Each structure stands twice: as C-alpha cells, then as structure tokens.
Amino acid sequence: MNAWKSLFPSVTLILCFLHMFIGIRDRAKKKFGEIYQEVATRL
C-alpha cells in the first residue's frame, strides 16, 4: 500500500476530494429532496 502511495501521491488527494464531495451531495439530497434534483440537473 505504501508503495502505491509513493508512486501516486496525488491519487490520495483526489480520493479525499471525491469522498468529501459525495458526503456533501448525500447530505444535500436528504435535506432538500425535491429541490436537489432540479439544482443537480442545472449543474
């Protein structure tokens, strides 16, 4: 695992960003429901 991290250090950063984005998206879906679908299609 450490060998992969040393070869591809930016992958960890991308994975952290994606994890954060997915978490925010999931919370927004739960909180805003119907409005979320409309906003998501406009983005």
C-alpha positions as CSV (number, residue, x, y, z in Angstrom):
1,M,0.0,0.0,0.0
2,N,2.8,2.4,0.9
3,A,4.4,1.7,-2.5
4,W,1.3,2.8,-4.3
5,K,1.1,5.9,-2.2
6,S,4.7,6.8,-3.0
7,L,4.1,6.2,-6.7
8,F,0.8,8.1,-6.9
9,P,0.6,10.7,-4.1
10,S,-2.0,12.8,-5.9
11,V,-4.4,9.8,-6.0
12,T,-4.9,10.2,-2.2
13,L,-5.8,13.8,-2.6
14,I,-8.3,13.0,-5.4
15,L,-9.9,10.3,-3.3
16,C,-10.2,12.6,-0.3
17,F,-11.8,15.3,-2.5
18,L,-14.3,12.8,-4.0
19,H,-15.2,11.4,-0.6
20,M,-15.9,14.9,0.7
21,F,-18.0,15.8,-2.4
22,I,-20.0,12.6,-2.1
23,G,-20.7,13.3,1.6
24,I,-21.9,16.8,0.8
25,R,-24.1,15.5,-2.0
26,D,-25.7,12.9,0.2
27,R,-26.5,15.3,2.9
28,A,-28.0,17.8,0.4
29,K,-30.2,15.0,-1.0
30,K,-31.6,14.2,2.4
31,K,-32.1,17.8,3.4
32,F,-33.5,19.3,0.2
33,G,-35.1,16.3,-1.5
34,E,-37.1,17.7,-4.5
35,I,-35.1,20.8,-4.9
36,Y,-31.9,18.8,-5.1
37,Q,-33.0,17.1,-8.3
38,E,-33.8,20.4,-10.0
39,V,-30.5,22.0,-9.0
40,A,-28.4,18.9,-9.9
41,T,-29.8,18.9,-13.4
42,R,-28.8,22.6,-13.9
43,L,-25.2,22.0,-12.7
